[in-house]
Every structure is written in structure tokens, then in C-alpha cells.
Amino acid sequence: MQIHIEASELPGRTWGPGTGFAGLEDIHVGVQRKDRPGELLGVYPGDAPRADWTLDCTAVSTPEGVEISGPYIQNRLGGCFIYLSWGTVDGSGDFTMFRRAKLMTGDIDPVVVEAAARSGHLTARLRLSDDGGGPRCGRVRPADITWSATRSA
């Protein structure tokens, strides 16, 4: 199965300053590999018009439902999720993470996951700016993310 993440409304390359916060410049976002915070897939600048990622996964039916795993699916206490890592990029191209967003696979409607396992494609759509215009972080819940079973492109 593949998970397609379609992100819009990125927050821009600069953020801040604010109270007790000096601000950040040259902001980028990418998908963090499982257990490897420094290994990112598809790093996009914060002012890109959109960001799209495709993750290869495995979907296995279990008595509890469909279990999704793969190189970009984190599995920690509290569930499985995808990390979107926000960081700054310096002049030499080094990425320094400052926050992350969690796309929880356990928040997906089980009917959608089962349909996606059959079709082979699960799509997430979200905007990457939070309500204050900064980089979206924390657990991204339905209403702020839409999951759907889709067909291949």
C-alpha cells in the first residue's frame, strides 16, 4: 500500500519573532524515517506552494483491524504515526529540527483503512500552517486532516 500526503498552505520560510522567541529563518519540512530523526524524505521549503510525499507501506489485516507499517511509520506507545519534521536549513544544507507534526494512523476511520488496503492507496490532505500562521505541530486530528482511500494516480 502507498500513503500519499498532500499538504497545502505552508507557513513560509520565516517565523517569528515573538515573546521570548527570536524567530526562525529558512524553514523546511520533510517526512522523518522511523527511528532516524536525521533522515528525511522529500524536504520542501516552507514557502513552497504545496508539498507531496508518497510512502511505501505494508497493510496487514489483524483481528483488531488493518495494521500499517513501513520505513516512515513510527510505532511508539500510544500508537502508530507519521512524523512531519520542521527544521531550519543552514548555508551548508544541514537540517536542524525544531518541531514535528504527528499524523496518527489510529485516528483514521477503520472503514477508510480497510478500503485503502483493498485499493492500495491511502491519501491524507492537510494544510501545514496552524491557526496562527506558524508551522503545524503536535497531533494533527481529523477536521485538520482528511484521510481517504484512493486509486492509483
N, C-alpha and C positions, 0 to 999 in steps of 0.2 A: 504494500500500500504506500501511497505517497501523501504527504501532508503539504498542502500549498498554503503559504501565509501571504496574504495580500494586504499590505499596510499603506495607508494614505495619511495625509496631514501630518507630515513630520514637523518637529518643532523648530527647525532651523539649526544653524551651526553655532550660535552663541546662546547663552542662557545666563541671566542674572545681570548685574549683582543684586543682592537683596540683603535683608537684615542678617548680619552675621555670616554672609556668604559673598565671597569675592567674585563669583561668576565663573563661567567656563567658556572656552572657545574651541573651535574645530571639533564639534561633537559629531560622533558617528554611532551607528547601531549595526549589530550583527547577531546571528544565532550562535549561542555557545554550545560547543560539543560537550557531551556527557562527561562529567568529572574532569574537564580540561578547560578551566576558565580563560586561559590564554589562546585557545584555539577557536576561531570564529569562522562561520560560514557567511559569505556574502555581506561584507561590510559596506554600508551605504552612508554617505554624508547626511547630516541632519537636515540639510536643505534640499535633498532630492525630492522630486515631485511624488515619488512613491518608492516602496521597497517590496520586493517579492522574493520569497525563498521557497524551494522545493526540498523536502526532507524525505529520504527513503526510510521506510519503517516496516515493521512486521506487525500484523494484526492476527492475534490468536484467540479463538473462541474458548472461553473457560466457563465453568458453572456460574461465575459471578458476572459474566459479560465478556466483551471483547477487550483484550489486553493489548495495548500498543507499546512497542519498544523499538529502539533503534539508536544509532550513534548520537542523535541530538535530543533524545528523550531522557530527561533527568528522572531518577527514581529515588525519592527520599521519603522519610517518614512524613506522612501527610499527603502522599500521592505522587503521581507522575505529571510532568510538566515540561514545557519548552521554555528556555531562558532566552529572552531578547536582551542582550547586554549593551548598555550605553557606555561610551567612553570618549575620551579625547584622543586625538592623534597628533603627535608632535612632528617636528620637522623631519625626523628620521623615519617616520611611519609607524612608530611604536604606539600601540593602543593601550590606554590606561582606563580601566573600567571605573565608573563612579556610581552606577545604579543598574538595576535589572528589572525587567517585567517578567512575570510568570504566567504563561498560558497553560492553565490546568486542563489536562485531558480528562480528568474526573468530573469536570464541570460540563462536559459535552453530553447532551441528551443521548442516552443509550440507543434509542431508535436511530439517531443520526450516525452513531459509531457503527452500528450493525450494517446500515445501508452503505456506509463508506467502505467497510470491509468487503462488501459484495462488489461495489463499483471499482474499488482500488484507489479511490481519491477522496480525501477529506480536505475541505477548504476552510480556512479561518480568515475573516475580514475584520480589520480594526483600524482605528486611527491612532497614530503614535504620539500625538500631543495630548497631554492631560487637560483638565478643565481650566488650568491656569496658563496654558500655553507651553509648559515645560515638557521634558521627555516623560512619557507614561512609564510608571513603575509600579511595583507591587503586584498583587494578584489581579489579573485582568478578568473580570467576571462577565457573564452574559449580560447583555444590554450594551456593554462596551466592546464586546467581541461577538461575532456571529459565526457559528460553525455550521457547515452544510456538507452533505455527501454530494459529490460532483462526478462528472465524467471526465475522462482524459481530454486534454487540450487538442 
